[in-house]
């Protein structure tokens, strides 16, 4: 008997348009389906376009308040609260709030006071927040166990001092006393009243004993009071000085910690390993015992680290710096970074140089991606504590950052080191001294463009400050030397040296072979000679804020038509316009996505327009990312799994769209399936 082997190749479609036969035992070739015994070419459902977070740039975001206890971490920011119940591995974002000024724990309850004086509370570990806790605009909140103390004023301006029992479930007034500063111990209080008197209560505010005038009375509102065990400590500024009382405010000793301190915020952090005096200006001191001496404890942090928030308690002393948390380690007497991983960063701007992508985060930190935005690493940022970084550009293996009042810096080694470009134009005419601020940078075809900007006094008794500049600065040698292009830009006055001032520049875009320059008050301008001269290009643009012409957000060209996203006032047009004459005049496009919304970002990806869209006047107002494939004729939501928070910038790379979001890092959408 001869055994016949099965064919190793399944049948494909027959010649002459006929299909080969098939069955469960005789499958069709790849690319064909077996339907009713015949192989027919299969029809594939396109895979959906899906946005994915890139897990970067990492950081805890811009913080304004911090609480670290044994079980949870609370982060307060500019419009949000995040809570981690697993040591920082995962985070839960709360409903939006105003900027959080402080957290206070009272038993299982945690209170959050915001900048507008609203006091919120969570009693379930941060899953939900209730507000307002009391009908007051709260200026301070303190706790002793489950007893809570609140100082604030009502709608008539009348101040109140309240005591809350059982974690603030019931409240009563403490009469005849209005505290300016308050130290809360275990069952006792020391108060500096608004009239300057120092008082002590041994029964939680029922009765009071007046003490001798404290030595820090003249410090006024600059005092921070803190109970620590049986001691009371006061911290003042100019100079930074600590006062310690071992008898609950009756007598005091003092020590100057820093003669030259000019901090705007100070903290006293009680912990098991000492009391810490910390300022946002970079001063760190520790008092190991109440009767001891203060010692500097700066090791582990960069010199002059600008602390954003701080926390003390049974979990130790913690500070937030550049999107990271550091804990003081008593074993090494140094600060060490905590092992927290989070992507809560706000991405201000993105720049692309081939496969290398740069992200500016929180206005001070730079991250780099070497794989088109899939993964990120943080790089050194020059003077991140003192520089407000406003813009970034990249090209030819280099990256530039533009700052407020410190000019332009360049890195030639992937962000490992930075060079200050001292030849950048100076506000006072001295190279390297008080350079103009740079709100936007653009690198294109070997030329670096920088828009000059600063708050400049135009004279008069009130200073008469204006957003002013000297036009567009251009460099053809990577920033080594500069020329100014201001021809045709209107003058808004002269500085103290008699130099002509132009309106401040907030955006530079190159499209359709032309440069476009957006100003704060004079509108949009166009240049056809690489920025040497300018002509107005605002005709038809909607009105912006303060009755000025809307400023430019983004501008792209598609098939000879210019499309622009512009910042508008809430009661005007949508913020998307088009021009069919090279940018001289503008009009509304054929359509925009639905809703009374505004454009946050606009990009061109191949033959498609991609738009970030959100609602007016709401903190969490994201309406998503939209795409038009017919020149703004129609729009549809782009992809699934979009970021929940708004995208402030959209950038096309070789094979993807990157969306830089508010407090949610960079998201990525592969464009291979975008038809």
Buried (B, 14 or more C-beta within 10 A) or exposed (E): EEEEEEEEEBBBBEEEEEBBEBEEEBBBEEEBEBEEEBBBEEEEEEEEBEBBBBEBBBBBBBBBBBBBBEEBBBBBBBBBBBBBBEEBEEBEBBEEBBBBBBBBBBBEBBBBBBEEBBBBBBBEBBEEBEBBBBEBBBBBBBBBEBBBBBBBBEEEEEBBBBBBBEBBEEBEEBEEBBBBBBBBBEEBBBBBBEEEBBBBBBEBBEEBEEBEEBBBEEBEEBBBBBBBEEBBBBBBBEEBBBBBBBEBBBEBEEBEBBEEBEBEBBBBBBBEBBBBBBBBBBBBBBBEEBEEEBEEBBEBBEEEBBBBBBBBBEBBBBBBBBBBBBBBBBEEEBBBEBEBEBBBBBBBBBBBBEBBBBBBBBBBBBBBBBEBBBEBEBBBBBBBBEBEBBBBBBBEEBBBBBBBBBBBBBBBEBBEEBBBBBBBBBBEEEEEEBBBBBBBBBBBEEBBBBBBBBEBEBEEEEEEEBBBBBBBBBBBEBBEEBEBBBEBBBEBBEBEEEEEBBBBBBBBBBBBEBBBBBBBBBBBBBBBEBBBBBEBBBBBBBBBEEEBBBBBBBBBBBEEBBBBBBBBBEEBBBBBBBBEEBBBBBEBBEBBBEBEBBBBBBBBBEEBBBBBBBBBEEEBBBBBBBBBBEBBEEBEBBBEEBBEBBBBBBBBBEEBBBBBBBBBBBBBBBBEEBE
